[in-house]
Amino acid sequence: MKKKTVSIVLFLIAFIATYLIICFAIPGMRIKLEAEPIEIFFKSITHMVFFKTMISLVVAIIFGAIPLFFGKKK
């Protein structure tokens, strides 16, 4: 695959993984509700969207840039 394609795929995977880790693995960011699991899932994703998106974006940009800097040079 081309460097740009690998970079985009890494960016997307890192963004989604980081966002979900922030939502569910960090104890201070978890939501404590007494509700159905699907409702807890959607509320966790939509709670503090801007903050979680900014952190995920920074991490994803770093991971997405790795193939561009360390790939084979022509």
N, C-alpha and C positions, 0 to 999 in steps of 0.2 A: 504494500500500500504506500501511497505517497505520504510525505511528511505532514502535509496539511490535513489529510484524512485521519491519520493516526492522532494528530494533535486535537482535532475536533472530537474524536471518539474519547480520548483521555479526558478532555475538558468536560464532556457530558457525564461520563461515569464518575469523575471526581466531584462534580457539582451535586449530583443526586446522592452519592454516598455521604458526602459531607453534610448535606442538609438533613438526611435521615439520622445520621449520627448525632447531630446537634439536637434533633427533635426527641430522640429516644434514649441515647446513651449517656448524656450529661444529666446528672441528677437534678441540678438546679433549673434545667430547661423543660423537664417533663411536666405534663399537666396531670393533676390528680383529680379525676372525675369519677363519679359513680354513674356510669352509662354503658351503653353497648360498646363493644370493642371497635366497631367501625366508626362510631361517633367520636370516640377518643382519638382514633387515628386521624380523622379529618380535622378535629380541633387542634391536635398537636401540630399538624402541618400548617394550619392557618394562623396559629398564635405567634406573634412577633415576626411576621414575614420579612419585613425590611431588614432587621438585624441578622436573621439567619441567612437571608439571601446575600447580604454583603460579605459575611464571613465565608460562605460557600463559594462566592464568586472569586474572592482572593485566592483561596486554596485551589480552585479549578484553573485559574489563570496560571498559577505556578506549575501545576501538573501538565497543563496543555502546552506550555512553552518548552518543556523538557525535550521533546523530539526535535523542535526547531533549533535548539542550541547544541544538542549532542548527537544529532544525526550525521550520516555520512555526508561529507562535502564533495561537491562535484568539481 
